[in-house]
Amino acid sequence: MELRRGKAISNAEELEFAIFCIENIAARLGIDAEIVYRNLTEKSDILEQYIISEYEVLHTQSKEYIISDIIDVMREEGVNV
């Protein structure tokens, strides 16, 4: 999967979705949410390039699909999960 050029969080809905993703990825992996945030922002650009850029599509999916999909993207991008 090729990541698109990212965009910054522009509204409360996108912010809430980003937090939802970070917290649920952390819960699924059994790690601290701060580690997930760093992995999505400092060790990659997945937060902006995928989660926020694809917000319109992603937020319509099930929680399980969203979390599994983002973890797959993290693995594809070489982010330790």
N, CA, C and O atoms as a GROMACS GRO file, in nm:
protein
  324
    1MET      N    1   0.085  -0.117   0.000
    1MET     CA    2   0.000   0.000   0.000
    1MET      C    3   0.089   0.123   0.000
    1MET      O    4   0.181   0.133   0.081
    2GLU      N    5   0.063   0.214  -0.088
    2GLU     CA    6   0.140   0.338  -0.093
    2GLU      C    7   0.068   0.445  -0.013
    2GLU      O    8  -0.051   0.470  -0.033
    3LEU      N    9   0.142   0.509   0.077
    3LEU     CA   10   0.082   0.615   0.158
    3LEU      C   11   0.076   0.744   0.078
    3LEU      O   12   0.169   0.778   0.006
    4ARG      N   13  -0.035   0.814   0.092
    4ARG     CA   14  -0.052   0.942   0.026
    4ARG      C   15   0.010   1.052   0.109
    4ARG      O   16   0.037   1.033   0.228
    5ARG      N   17   0.032   1.165   0.047
    5ARG     CA   18   0.082   1.280   0.121
    5ARG      C   19  -0.019   1.316   0.228
    5ARG      O   20  -0.138   1.329   0.200
    6GLY      N   21   0.028   1.334   0.350
    6GLY     CA   22  -0.060   1.354   0.463
    6GLY      C   23  -0.120   1.493   0.471
    6GLY      O   24  -0.081   1.584   0.398
    7LYS      N   25  -0.217   1.506   0.561
    7LYS     CA   26  -0.277   1.634   0.589
    7LYS      C   27  -0.292   1.645   0.740
    7LYS      O   28  -0.306   1.545   0.810
    8ALA      N   29  -0.288   1.765   0.788
    8ALA     CA   30  -0.298   1.788   0.931
    8ALA      C   31  -0.442   1.768   0.976
    8ALA      O   32  -0.536   1.779   0.898
    9ILE      N   33  -0.457   1.740   1.104
    9ILE     CA   34  -0.590   1.729   1.163
    9ILE      C   35  -0.657   1.865   1.152
    9ILE      O   36  -0.601   1.966   1.194
   10SER      N   37  -0.778   1.867   1.096
   10SER     CA   38  -0.840   1.996   1.068
   10SER      C   39  -0.970   2.021   1.144
   10SER      O   40  -1.026   2.130   1.135
   11ASN      N   41  -1.020   1.920   1.219
   11ASN     CA   42  -1.144   1.942   1.292
   11ASN      C   43  -1.154   1.844   1.409
   11ASN      O   44  -1.073   1.752   1.421
   12ALA      N   45  -1.251   1.866   1.494
   12ALA     CA   46  -1.267   1.785   1.615
   12ALA      C   47  -1.295   1.639   1.583
   12ALA      O   48  -1.252   1.550   1.657
   13GLU      N   49  -1.367   1.612   1.476
   13GLU     CA   50  -1.399   1.474   1.440
   13GLU      C   51  -1.272   1.397   1.405
   13GLU      O   52  -1.256   1.282   1.446
   14GLU      N   53  -1.183   1.459   1.329
   14GLU     CA   54  -1.058   1.392   1.295
   14GLU      C   55  -0.971   1.371   1.418
   14GLU      O   56  -0.907   1.267   1.433
   15LEU      N   57  -0.969   1.469   1.507
   15LEU     CA   58  -0.894   1.455   1.632
   15LEU      C   59  -0.948   1.341   1.716
   15LEU      O   60  -0.871   1.258   1.765
   16GLU      N   61  -1.079   1.335   1.732
   16GLU     CA   62  -1.141   1.227   1.808
   16GLU      C   63  -1.111   1.091   1.745
   16GLU      O   64  -1.085   0.993   1.815
   17PHE      N   65  -1.113   1.085   1.612
   17PHE     CA   66  -1.084   0.960   1.543
   17PHE      C   67  -0.939   0.919   1.564
   17PHE      O   68  -0.911   0.801   1.587
   18ALA      N   69  -0.847   1.014   1.557
   18ALA     CA   70  -0.705   0.984   1.580
   18ALA      C   71  -0.685   0.928   1.720
   18ALA      O   72  -0.613   0.830   1.738
   19ILE      N   73  -0.747   0.990   1.819
   19ILE     CA   74  -0.737   0.943   1.958
   19ILE      C   75  -0.798   0.804   1.971
   19ILE      O   76  -0.740   0.717   2.036
   20PHE      N   77  -0.913   0.783   1.911
   20PHE     CA   78  -0.978   0.652   1.910
   20PHE      C   79  -0.883   0.546   1.854
   20PHE      O   80  -0.868   0.439   1.913
   21CYS      N   81  -0.819   0.576   1.742
   21CYS     CA   82  -0.728   0.480   1.680
   21CYS      C   83  -0.609   0.451   1.770
   21CYS      O   84  -0.575   0.335   1.792
   22ILE      N   85  -0.547   0.555   1.822
   22ILE     CA   86  -0.429   0.538   1.907
   22ILE      C   87  -0.463   0.455   2.030
   22ILE      O   88  -0.391   0.361   2.064
   23GLU      N   89  -0.571   0.490   2.098
   23GLU     CA   90  -0.609   0.417   2.220
   23GLU      C   91  -0.643   0.271   2.192
   23GLU      O   92  -0.606   0.183   2.269
   24ASN      N   93  -0.712   0.245   2.083
   24ASN     CA   94  -0.752   0.108   2.052
   24ASN      C   95  -0.637   0.024   1.999
   24ASN      O   96  -0.633  -0.096   2.023
   25ILE      N   97  -0.545   0.084   1.927
   25ILE     CA   98  -0.425   0.011   1.885
   25ILE      C   99  -0.344  -0.026   2.009
   25ILE      O  100  -0.295  -0.138   2.020
   26ALA      N  101  -0.330   0.069   2.101
   26ALA     CA  102  -0.256   0.043   2.225
   26ALA      C  103  -0.320  -0.071   2.303
   26ALA      O  104  -0.250  -0.160   2.353
   27ALA      N  105  -0.451  -0.069   2.313
   27ALA     CA  106  -0.522  -0.175   2.386
   27ALA      C  107  -0.502  -0.310   2.316
   27ALA      O  108  -0.477  -0.410   2.383
   28ARG      N  109  -0.512  -0.313   2.184
   28ARG     CA  110  -0.496  -0.438   2.109
   28ARG      C  111  -0.355  -0.495   2.126
   28ARG      O  112  -0.337  -0.616   2.140
   29LEU      N  113  -0.254  -0.405   2.126
   29LEU     CA  114  -0.116  -0.450   2.135
   29LEU      C  115  -0.067  -0.463   2.278
   29LEU      O  116   0.041  -0.518   2.302
   30GLY      N  117  -0.145  -0.414   2.373
   30GLY     CA  118  -0.105  -0.422   2.513
   30GLY      C  119   0.012  -0.332   2.547
   30GLY      O  120   0.096  -0.366   2.630
   31ILE      N  121   0.017  -0.215   2.482
   31ILE     CA  122   0.125  -0.120   2.508
   31ILE      C  123   0.065   0.017   2.540
   31ILE      O  124  -0.055   0.040   2.520
   32ASP      N  125   0.148   0.107   2.588
   32ASP     CA  126   0.104   0.241   2.624
   32ASP      C  127   0.067   0.321   2.499
   32ASP      O  128   0.132   0.310   2.395
   33ALA      N  129  -0.038   0.402   2.510
   33ALA     CA  130  -0.083   0.483   2.397
   33ALA      C  131   0.024   0.581   2.350
   33ALA      O  132   0.029   0.616   2.232
   34GLU      N  133   0.109   0.626   2.441
   34GLU     CA  134   0.217   0.719   2.403
   34GLU      C  135   0.314   0.653   2.305
   34GLU      O  136   0.364   0.717   2.213
   35ILE      N  137   0.340   0.524   2.326
   35ILE     CA  138   0.428   0.450   2.234
   35ILE      C  139   0.363   0.441   2.096
   35ILE      O  140   0.430   0.460   1.995
   36VAL      N  141   0.235   0.413   2.093
   36VAL     CA  142   0.163   0.406   1.966
   36VAL      C  143   0.168   0.542   1.896
   36VAL      O  144   0.195   0.550   1.776
   37TYR      N  145   0.144   0.648   1.971
   37TYR     CA  146   0.148   0.783   1.912
   37TYR      C  147   0.284   0.811   1.851
   37TYR      O  148   0.293   0.860   1.739
   38ARG      N  149   0.391   0.780   1.923
   38ARG     CA  150   0.526   0.802   1.870
   38ARG      C  151   0.550   0.719   1.744
   38ARG      O  152   0.610   0.766   1.648
   39ASN      N  153   0.501   0.594   1.746
   39ASN     CA  154   0.518   0.509   1.628
   39ASN      C  155   0.444   0.565   1.506
   39ASN      O  156   0.489   0.549   1.393
   40LEU      N  157   0.331   0.629   1.530
   40LEU     CA  158   0.251   0.683   1.420
   40LEU      C  159   0.295   0.822   1.375
   40LEU      O  160   0.254   0.868   1.268
   41THR      N  161   0.378   0.888   1.455
   41THR     CA  162   0.418   1.026   1.421
   41THR      C  163   0.568   1.045   1.408
   41THR      O  164   0.613   1.109   1.312
   42GLU      N  165   0.646   0.992   1.500
   42GLU     CA  166   0.790   1.013   1.498
   42GLU      C  167   0.863   0.907   1.417
   42GLU      O  168   0.959   0.937   1.347
   43LYS      N  169   0.817   0.784   1.427
   43LYS     CA  170   0.883   0.674   1.356
   43LYS      C  171   0.823   0.650   1.218
   43LYS      O  172   0.876   0.572   1.140
   44SER      N  173   0.713   0.718   1.190
   44SER     CA  174   0.647   0.710   1.060
   44SER      C  175   0.556   0.832   1.047
   44SER      O  176   0.545   0.912   1.140
   45ASP      N  177   0.493   0.846   0.934
   45ASP     CA  178   0.395   0.953   0.913
   45ASP      C  179   0.256   0.895   0.896
   45ASP      O  180   0.170   0.955   0.831
   46ILE      N  181   0.232   0.778   0.954
   46ILE     CA  182   0.106   0.708   0.934
   46ILE      C  183  -0.013   0.787   0.986
   46ILE      O  184  -0.121   0.782   0.927
   47LEU      N  185   0.004   0.860   1.095
   47LEU     CA  186  -0.109   0.936   1.148
   47LEU      C  187  -0.162   1.034   1.044
   47LEU      O  188  -0.282   1.038   1.017
   48GLU      N  189  -0.072   1.113   0.985
   48GLU     CA  190  -0.116   1.211   0.885
   48GLU      C  191  -0.138   1.147   0.749
   48GLU      O  192  -0.238   1.174   0.683
   49GLN      N  193  -0.045   1.062   0.706
   49GLN     CA  194  -0.050   1.009   0.570
   49GLN      C  195  -0.158   0.904   0.548
   49GLN      O  196  -0.201   0.882   0.435
   50TYR      N  197  -0.201   0.839   0.655
   50TYR     CA  198  -0.302   0.735   0.636
   50TYR      C  199  -0.427   0.760   0.720
   50TYR      O  200  -0.537   0.769   0.665
   51ILE      N  201  -0.411   0.770   0.850
   51ILE     CA  202  -0.528   0.779   0.937
   51ILE      C  203  -0.610   0.904   0.908
   51ILE      O  204  -0.732   0.896   0.891
   52ILE      N  205  -0.545   1.020   0.903
   52ILE     CA  206  -0.617   1.145   0.878
   52ILE      C  207  -0.652   1.159   0.730
   52ILE      O  208  -0.763   1.200   0.696
   53SER      N  209  -0.558   1.127   0.642
   53SER     CA  210  -0.586   1.139   0.498
   53SER      C  211  -0.700   1.049   0.453
   53SER      O  212  -0.775   1.085   0.362
   54GLU      N  213  -0.713   0.934   0.517
   54GLU     CA  214  -0.818   0.838   0.479
   54GLU      C  215  -0.936   0.840   0.577
   54GLU      O  216  -1.015   0.746   0.579
   55TYR      N  217  -0.946   0.944   0.657
   55TYR     CA  218  -1.051   0.954   0.759
   55TYR      C  219  -1.190   0.929   0.701
   55TYR      O  220  -1.268   0.853   0.760
   56GLU      N  221  -1.222   0.989   0.590
   56GLU     CA  222  -1.357   0.979   0.533
   56GLU      C  223  -1.398   0.834   0.506
   56GLU      O  224  -1.514   0.798   0.522
   57VAL      N  225  -1.303   0.751   0.466
   57VAL     CA  226  -1.332   0.610   0.440
   57VAL      C  227  -1.320   0.529   0.569
   57VAL      O  228  -1.408   0.450   0.602
   58LEU      N  229  -1.209   0.549   0.640
   58LEU     CA  230  -1.182   0.466   0.758
   58LEU      C  231  -1.290   0.477   0.865
   58LEU      O  232  -1.329   0.376   0.923
   59HIS      N  233  -1.338   0.598   0.892
   59HIS     CA  234  -1.430   0.613   1.005
   59HIS      C  235  -1.566   0.545   0.983
   59HIS      O  236  -1.646   0.535   1.075
   60THR      N  237  -1.590   0.500   0.861
   60THR     CA  238  -1.716   0.431   0.833
   60THR      C  239  -1.705   0.281   0.856
   60THR      O  240  -1.805   0.209   0.847
   61GLN      N  241  -1.585   0.233   0.885
   61GLN     CA  242  -1.562   0.090   0.903
   61GLN      C  243  -1.580   0.049   1.049
   61GLN      O  244  -1.594   0.134   1.137
   62SER      N  245  -1.579  -0.079   1.074
   62SER     CA  246  -1.591  -0.131   1.211
   62SER      C  247  -1.461  -0.106   1.288
   62SER      O  248  -1.354  -0.090   1.229
   63LYS      N  249  -1.473  -0.102   1.418
   63LYS     CA  250  -1.357  -0.082   1.504
   63LYS      C  251  -1.251  -0.189   1.475
   63LYS      O  252  -1.133  -0.158   1.461
   64GLU      N  253  -1.293  -0.314   1.467
   64GLU     CA  254  -1.198  -0.423   1.443
   64GLU      C  255  -1.125  -0.405   1.310
   64GLU      O  256  -1.004  -0.426   1.301
   65TYR      N  257  -1.200  -0.367   1.207
   65TYR     CA  258  -1.137  -0.347   1.076
   65TYR      C  259  -1.036  -0.233   1.082
   65TYR      O  260  -0.924  -0.247   1.033
   66ILE      N  261  -1.075  -0.121   1.140
   66ILE     CA  262  -0.988  -0.003   1.148
   66ILE      C  263  -0.857  -0.038   1.217
   66ILE      O  264  -0.749  -0.010   1.165
   67ILE      N  265  -0.866  -0.098   1.335
   67ILE     CA  266  -0.746  -0.127   1.413
   67ILE      C  267  -0.658  -0.229   1.341
   67ILE      O  268  -0.536  -0.210   1.334
   68SER      N  269  -0.716  -0.334   1.288
   68SER     CA  270  -0.638  -0.434   1.214
   68SER      C  271  -0.571  -0.372   1.092
   68SER      O  272  -0.455  -0.402   1.062
   69ASP      N  273  -0.643  -0.288   1.022
   69ASP     CA  274  -0.591  -0.224   0.901
   69ASP      C  275  -0.472  -0.134   0.934
   69ASP      O  276  -0.370  -0.137   0.865
   70ILE      N  277  -0.484  -0.055   1.038
   70ILE     CA  278  -0.375   0.036   1.075
   70ILE      C  279  -0.254  -0.043   1.122
   70ILE      O  280  -0.140  -0.007   1.090
   71ILE      N  281  -0.275  -0.149   1.198
   71ILE     CA  282  -0.163  -0.233   1.241
   71ILE      C  283  -0.094  -0.295   1.119
   71ILE      O  284   0.028  -0.306   1.117
   72ASP      N  285  -0.171  -0.337   1.019
   72ASP     CA  286  -0.113  -0.389   0.894
   72ASP      C  287  -0.029  -0.283   0.825
   72ASP      O  288   0.081  -0.313   0.778
   73VAL      N  289  -0.078  -0.160   0.819
   73VAL     CA  290  -0.003  -0.050   0.758
   73VAL      C  291   0.127  -0.026   0.836
   73VAL      O  292   0.232  -0.006   0.777
   74MET      N  293   0.118  -0.029   0.968
   74MET     CA  294   0.238  -0.010   1.049
   74MET      C  295   0.342  -0.118   1.016
   74MET      O  296   0.460  -0.087   1.000
   75ARG      N  297   0.299  -0.241   1.005
   75ARG     CA  298   0.392  -0.350   0.971
   75ARG      C  299   0.452  -0.330   0.832
   75ARG      O  300   0.572  -0.348   0.813
   76GLU      N  301   0.368  -0.293   0.736
   76GLU     CA  302   0.416  -0.269   0.600
   76GLU      C  303   0.519  -0.157   0.594
   76GLU      O  304   0.611  -0.161   0.513
   77GLU      N  305   0.502  -0.058   0.681
   77GLU     CA  306   0.595   0.056   0.685
   77GLU      C  307   0.716   0.030   0.774
   77GLU      O  308   0.801   0.117   0.790
   78GLY      N  309   0.724  -0.090   0.831
   78GLY     CA  310   0.840  -0.126   0.912
   78GLY      C  311   0.838  -0.070   1.054
   78GLY      O  312   0.941  -0.061   1.119
   79VAL      N  313   0.719  -0.033   1.101
   79VAL     CA  314   0.706   0.019   1.237
   79VAL      C  315   0.689  -0.100   1.330
   79VAL      O  316   0.604  -0.186   1.306
   80ASN      N  317   0.770  -0.106   1.434
   80ASN     CA  318   0.762  -0.214   1.531
   80ASN      C  319   0.626  -0.216   1.600
   80ASN      O  320   0.587  -0.117   1.661
   81VAL      N  321   0.555  -0.328   1.591
   81VAL     CA  322   0.427  -0.342   1.661
   81VAL      C  323   0.426  -0.466   1.747
   81VAL      O  324   0.326  -0.494   1.813
   0.00000   0.00000   0.00000
